[in-house]
Amino acid sequence: MMKQKIEKTADEKMWNRISRIPAVILVLLSGIDIVRFAILGDKTAFITFSMIAVTFMLVAYMAWKSKMPFLYLVIAAAAFVLYFNTNFSTSIYYFNWLFLVESIIAALGGILGIAVMIGKKIPVGRVAVLPLLAAVLILAGFLGFWKVRYEAGHEAQGQARDELWAVPAKYDAEESEQAGTVEEVVYDTKAYATDERDVKKTAYVYLPYGYSEEKEYNILYLMHGTGDDEKYWLKTNPYNKTMLDNMIADGDIEPLIVVTPTFYVEDDCADDLDQLTYSFAKELRNDLMPEIESVYSTYAKSADDEGFAESRDHRAFAGLSRGAVTMYHSALCQSLDYFSWFGAFSGSRTDRTAFEDTIQTGDFAELPIHYLYVASGNFDFALPGQVQDYQALLDIEPRLRSGVNTCFDVFPMRYHSMGNWHLALYNFLQKIF
């Protein structure tokens, strides 16, 4: 009997040592994550990932203290999902790589712990009530708060307003009786990123209800992201058009023209899409804008350099993901003389030097920037890079003042998806013109 008790004690000591190691490592890694997001400087991201980190700490402690190694597998699964949702394989920003490390450590701890408990016949311990309660309260509080705010935004009535939680359902629910139209425009351009061969491309043009050649309209050029095309904003996801129709019909925004082009040129630059995000400026300036604004009624008195420069206050460019990268590379940095309103949804990849070498040189340095709107989801893999690039721009650019003519919205419980960008477009439309 005494021998069995001694053996049991030794087995439990072995379990204690084995299980404590992953718990300690996970607590340390979670602490590092909290510090990293504090340094990043975005409040929403910091709060979100701090709560996740604290929850991981508490669950790891329970797995060790309560002899419940299967709880490590819960951490492993959650961290694995977070890693693939908050990182991108081709991104220069692997900000959330620690999630992968946490997933591996937790998986090893769980598998090894379960094996030891089964092999040594160690019984499951008593639940550590306090850490369990704390973990439940943190998750329930976070999700509950988000749900309440989301539903409040979703059910909002009256005038449109900036909303970090949801687009009011009234803008998406039904087609407006005053629906605009979408036309297809085919135009001639060149493969500027490669051999400058002649090519034909397509763009889609949204015209508001009651469009008239007798009236001048503000115009927004709206770009898609990697793997999508010119149909993405208005055809593939038609609720964006529905939202436009309803916001215009309700008088929330002025009627405007929206153009959705594509940066793709046949099969060019398949392995280096950044070339297309830079070269699109030539297509935009030389071919697309002259074609569009010679046909449709904008504030440009002529579809040439002089006409575009004089009407820049009535022209905006925005994009999602790589479309946001295109906005920075081709619109802001290369076409500030044609545009004065800019939107970047879930994309950046433009550093301080690029801004210094473009918008702060020559005539560009004297041109006003009316608004720069930046948005991302708190679980968006583009967020860390966006924050860094945005701060770099604010540091060197006196024409942009946070809260005055620029802002950075981080949407809770959003990731790299159209739900994120639909909400960003909703907010952006209320800020321009």
Secondary structure in CASP SS format (residue, H / E / C, confidence):
PFRMAT SS
TARGET T0000
AUTHOR 0000-0000-0000
METHOD secondary structure of the structure
MODEL  1
M C 1.00
M H 1.00
K H 1.00
Q H 1.00
K H 1.00
I H 1.00
E H 1.00
K H 1.00
T H 1.00
A H 1.00
D H 1.00
E H 1.00
K H 1.00
M H 1.00
W H 1.00
N H 1.00
R H 1.00
I H 1.00
S H 1.00
R H 1.00
I H 1.00
P H 1.00
A H 1.00
V H 1.00
I H 1.00
L H 1.00
V H 1.00
L H 1.00
L H 1.00
S H 1.00
G H 1.00
I H 1.00
D H 1.00
I H 1.00
V H 1.00
R H 1.00
F H 1.00
A H 1.00
I H 1.00
L H 1.00
G C 1.00
D C 1.00
K H 1.00
T H 1.00
A H 1.00
F H 1.00
I H 1.00
T H 1.00
F H 1.00
S H 1.00
M H 1.00
I H 1.00
A H 1.00
V H 1.00
T H 1.00
F H 1.00
M H 1.00
L H 1.00
V H 1.00
A H 1.00
Y H 1.00
M H 1.00
A H 1.00
W H 1.00
K H 1.00
S C 1.00
K C 1.00
M C 1.00
P C 1.00
F H 1.00
L H 1.00
Y H 1.00
L H 1.00
V H 1.00
I H 1.00
A H 1.00
A H 1.00
A H 1.00
A H 1.00
F H 1.00
V H 1.00
L H 1.00
Y H 1.00
F H 1.00
N H 1.00
T H 1.00
N C 1.00
F C 1.00
S C 1.00
T C 1.00
S C 1.00
I C 1.00
Y C 1.00
Y C 1.00
F C 1.00
N C 1.00
W C 1.00
L H 1.00
F H 1.00
L H 1.00
V H 1.00
E H 1.00
S H 1.00
I H 1.00
I H 1.00
A H 1.00
A H 1.00
L H 1.00
G H 1.00
G H 1.00
I H 1.00
L H 1.00
G H 1.00
I H 1.00
A H 1.00
V H 1.00
M H 1.00
I H 1.00
G H 1.00
K H 1.00
K C 1.00
I C 1.00
P C 1.00
V C 1.00
G C 1.00
R C 1.00
V C 1.00
A C 1.00
V H 1.00
L H 1.00
P H 1.00
L H 1.00
L H 1.00
A H 1.00
A H 1.00
V H 1.00
L H 1.00
I H 1.00
L H 1.00
A H 1.00
G H 1.00
F H 1.00
L H 1.00
G H 1.00
F H 1.00
W H 1.00
K H 1.00
V H 1.00
R H 1.00
Y H 1.00
E H 1.00
A H 1.00
G H 1.00
H H 1.00
E C 1.00
A C 1.00
Q C 1.00
G C 1.00
Q C 1.00
A C 1.00
R C 1.00
D C 1.00
E C 1.00
L C 1.00
W C 1.00
A C 1.00
V C 1.00
P C 1.00
A H 1.00
K H 1.00
Y H 1.00
D C 1.00
A C 1.00
E C 1.00
E C 1.00
S C 1.00
E C 1.00
Q C 1.00
A C 1.00
G C 1.00
T E 1.00
V E 1.00
E E 1.00
E E 1.00
V E 1.00
V E 1.00
Y E 1.00
D E 1.00
T E 1.00
K E 1.00
A C 1.00
Y C 1.00
A C 1.00
T C 1.00
D C 1.00
E C 1.00
R C 1.00
D E 1.00
V E 1.00
K E 1.00
K E 1.00
T E 1.00
A E 1.00
Y E 1.00
V E 1.00
Y E 1.00
L E 1.00
P C 1.00
Y C 1.00
G C 1.00
Y C 1.00
S C 1.00
E C 1.00
E C 1.00
K C 1.00
E C 1.00
Y E 1.00
N E 1.00
I E 1.00
L E 1.00
Y E 1.00
L E 1.00
M E 1.00
H C 1.00
G C 1.00
T C 1.00
G C 1.00
D C 1.00
D C 1.00
E C 1.00
K C 1.00
Y H 1.00
W H 1.00
L H 1.00
K H 1.00
T H 1.00
N C 1.00
P C 1.00
Y H 1.00
N H 1.00
K H 1.00
T H 1.00
M H 1.00
L H 1.00
D H 1.00
N H 1.00
M H 1.00
I H 1.00
A H 1.00
D C 1.00
G C 1.00
D C 1.00
I C 1.00
E C 1.00
P C 1.00
L E 1.00
I E 1.00
V E 1.00
V E 1.00
T E 1.00
P C 1.00
T C 1.00
F C 1.00
Y C 1.00
V C 1.00
E C 1.00
D C 1.00
D C 1.00
C C 1.00
A C 1.00
D C 1.00
D C 1.00
L C 1.00
D H 1.00
Q H 1.00
L H 1.00
T H 1.00
Y H 1.00
S H 1.00
F H 1.00
A H 1.00
K H 1.00
E H 1.00
L H 1.00
R H 1.00
N H 1.00
D H 1.00
L H 1.00
M H 1.00
P H 1.00
E H 1.00
I H 1.00
E H 1.00
S H 1.00
V H 1.00
Y C 1.00
S C 1.00
T E 1.00
Y C 1.00
A C 1.00
K C 1.00
S C 1.00
A C 1.00
D C 1.00
D H 1.00
E H 1.00
G H 1.00
F H 1.00
A H 1.00
E H 1.00
S C 1.00
R H 1.00
D H 1.00
H H 1.00
R E 1.00
A E 1.00
F E 1.00
A E 1.00
G E 1.00
L E 1.00
S C 1.00
R H 1.00
G H 1.00
A H 1.00
V H 1.00
T H 1.00
M H 1.00
Y H 1.00
H H 1.00
S H 1.00
A H 1.00
L H 1.00
C C 1.00
Q C 1.00
S C 1.00
L C 1.00
D C 1.00
Y C 1.00
F C 1.00
S C 1.00
W E 1.00
F E 1.00
G E 1.00
A E 1.00
F E 1.00
S C 1.00
G C 1.00
S C 1.00
R C 1.00
T C 1.00
D C 1.00
R H 1.00
T H 1.00
A H 1.00
F H 1.00
E H 1.00
D H 1.00
T C 1.00
I C 1.00
Q C 1.00
T C 1.00
G H 1.00
D H 1.00
F H 1.00
A H 1.00
E H 1.00
L C 1.00
P C 1.00
I C 1.00
H C 1.00
Y E 1.00
L E 1.00
Y E 1.00
V E 1.00
A E 1.00
S E 1.00
G E 1.00
N C 1.00
F C 1.00
D C 1.00
F C 1.00
A C 1.00
L H 1.00
P H 1.00
G H 1.00
Q H 1.00
V H 1.00
Q H 1.00
D H 1.00
Y H 1.00
Q H 1.00
A H 1.00
L H 1.00
L H 1.00
D H 1.00
I H 1.00
E C 1.00
P C 1.00
R C 1.00
L C 1.00
R C 1.00
S E 1.00
G C 1.00
V C 1.00
N C 1.00
T E 1.00
C E 1.00
F E 1.00
D E 1.00
V E 1.00
F E 1.00
P C 1.00
M C 1.00
R C 1.00
Y C 1.00
H C 1.00
S C 1.00
M H 1.00
G H 1.00
N H 1.00
W H 1.00
H H 1.00
L H 1.00
A H 1.00
L H 1.00
Y H 1.00
N H 1.00
F H 1.00
L H 1.00
Q C 1.00
K C 1.00
I C 1.00
F C 1.00
END
